[in-house]
Amino acid sequence: MQVLDASPGLAESEYNRRAAARQAKDERDVMPVLMIRHEVADEGVAEVVDAIGAAFAAVEAHRPEGIRYAYLRQAGTAEFVALLDLDEGIENPLPGLEAARKPQAAVAKWAVGTGAVPQRFDVLGSYRILP
């Protein structure tokens, strides 16, 4: 078992040093994640869900490298969120998969309000979801 010095000055100093190192690394390595959020008409939910299922079957079959992709639906609603993260230098493979384009078409058909608007987010922390 490792015993740490309980000295507040040392612990705080070590914490600050590690925090500064993490921040410097994060500022160099932050890769934006694309998030697309949208709402569809209630009568279009089943079509959008089916299109998402087909897209993920295609992604699983092709197993493209350097991509992390998730599609979420807020429970009991017609609101969806897609997350896409690509490794540096990797081109998005989804437009090249016919089935992976189906959710976009279904959302375009059934969108309510402003529709799907892609937004970029910096990953500040993640545990086993994004790098």
C-alpha positions as CSV (number, residue, x, y, z in Angstrom):
1,M,0.0,0.0,0.0
2,Q,1.3,3.4,-0.9
3,V,1.2,6.1,1.8
4,L,1.0,9.7,0.6
5,D,2.4,12.6,2.5
6,A,-0.7,14.4,4.0
7,S,1.1,17.7,4.0
8,P,-1.5,20.1,2.5
9,G,1.1,22.2,0.7
10,L,2.7,19.2,-1.0
11,A,-0.7,17.7,-2.0
12,E,-1.9,21.0,-3.3
13,S,1.3,21.6,-5.2
14,E,1.2,18.1,-6.8
15,Y,-2.5,18.5,-7.6
16,N,-1.8,21.9,-9.3
17,R,1.2,20.5,-11.3
18,R,-0.9,17.6,-12.6
19,A,-3.8,19.8,-13.4
20,A,-1.6,22.2,-15.4
21,A,0.0,19.3,-17.3
22,R,-3.5,17.9,-18.1
23,Q,-4.7,21.3,-19.2
24,A,-1.7,21.8,-21.5
25,K,-2.2,18.3,-23.0
26,D,-5.9,18.9,-23.4
27,E,-5.3,22.2,-25.2
28,R,-3.1,20.4,-27.7
29,D,-5.1,17.2,-28.1
30,V,-8.7,18.4,-27.9
31,M,-10.6,17.0,-30.9
32,P,-14.1,18.3,-31.5
33,V,-17.0,15.9,-31.3
34,L,-19.9,16.6,-33.7
35,M,-23.3,16.5,-32.1
36,I,-26.5,16.7,-34.0
37,R,-29.7,17.2,-32.1
38,H,-33.2,17.2,-33.6
39,E,-36.8,16.5,-33.0
40,V,-39.1,14.7,-35.4
41,A,-42.9,14.4,-35.7
42,D,-44.4,11.7,-33.5
43,E,-45.6,9.8,-36.6
44,G,-42.0,9.7,-37.9
45,V,-40.3,8.3,-34.8
46,A,-40.6,4.6,-35.9
47,E,-39.1,5.4,-39.4
48,V,-36.2,7.3,-37.8
49,V,-35.6,4.5,-35.3
50,D,-35.6,1.9,-38.1
51,A,-33.2,4.0,-40.2
52,I,-30.8,4.4,-37.2
53,G,-30.9,0.6,-36.7
54,A,-30.1,0.0,-40.4
55,A,-27.2,2.6,-40.1
56,F,-25.7,0.8,-37.2
57,A,-26.0,-2.6,-38.8
58,A,-24.0,-1.2,-41.8
59,V,-21.4,0.4,-39.5
60,E,-21.0,-2.9,-37.6
61,A,-20.7,-4.8,-40.9
62,H,-18.1,-2.5,-42.3
63,R,-16.3,-1.8,-39.0
64,P,-14.6,1.5,-40.1
65,E,-11.5,2.4,-38.1
66,G,-11.0,5.7,-36.3
67,I,-14.7,6.5,-35.7
68,R,-16.9,6.6,-32.6
69,Y,-20.6,7.0,-33.3
70,A,-23.6,7.0,-31.1
71,Y,-27.3,7.8,-31.6
72,L,-29.5,8.5,-28.7
73,R,-33.2,9.1,-28.2
74,Q,-34.5,10.9,-25.1
75,A,-36.7,8.3,-23.5
76,G,-40.4,8.5,-24.4
77,T,-39.9,11.5,-26.8
78,A,-39.3,12.3,-30.4
79,E,-36.0,14.0,-29.6
80,F,-32.7,12.5,-30.9
81,V,-29.0,13.2,-30.5
82,A,-26.2,11.8,-32.7
83,L,-22.6,11.9,-31.6
84,L,-19.7,11.5,-34.0
85,D,-16.0,11.5,-33.2
86,L,-13.3,10.9,-35.7
87,D,-9.6,10.2,-35.1
88,E,-7.3,13.0,-36.5
89,G,-6.8,12.6,-40.2
90,I,-9.8,10.2,-40.6
91,E,-12.4,11.2,-43.1
92,N,-16.0,10.5,-42.1
93,P,-16.9,7.1,-43.6
94,L,-20.7,7.4,-43.0
95,P,-21.6,9.2,-46.2
96,G,-20.0,6.3,-48.1
97,L,-22.4,3.8,-46.5
98,E,-25.9,3.9,-48.1
99,A,-27.6,2.6,-45.0
100,A,-25.8,5.2,-42.8
101,R,-27.4,8.0,-44.9
102,K,-30.9,6.7,-44.1
103,P,-31.2,8.5,-40.7
104,Q,-30.4,11.8,-42.3
105,A,-33.1,11.3,-45.0
106,A,-35.7,10.2,-42.4
107,V,-34.9,13.1,-40.1
108,A,-35.2,15.5,-43.1
109,K,-38.6,14.1,-43.9
110,W,-39.9,14.3,-40.3
111,A,-38.0,17.2,-38.7
112,V,-39.9,19.5,-36.4
113,G,-38.6,23.0,-35.8
114,T,-35.2,23.9,-37.0
115,G,-34.2,20.3,-37.9
116,A,-30.8,18.8,-37.4
117,V,-28.1,21.4,-36.8
118,P,-24.6,20.0,-36.4
119,Q,-22.6,21.5,-33.5
120,R,-19.0,21.0,-32.5
121,F,-18.1,20.2,-28.9
122,D,-14.7,19.8,-27.2
123,V,-14.4,16.7,-25.1
124,L,-13.4,17.9,-21.6
125,G,-13.9,14.5,-20.0
126,S,-15.0,11.1,-21.0
127,Y,-15.0,7.6,-19.4
128,R,-15.0,4.8,-22.0
129,I,-17.3,6.7,-24.4
130,L,-15.0,9.1,-26.3
131,P,-11.2,9.3,-26.3
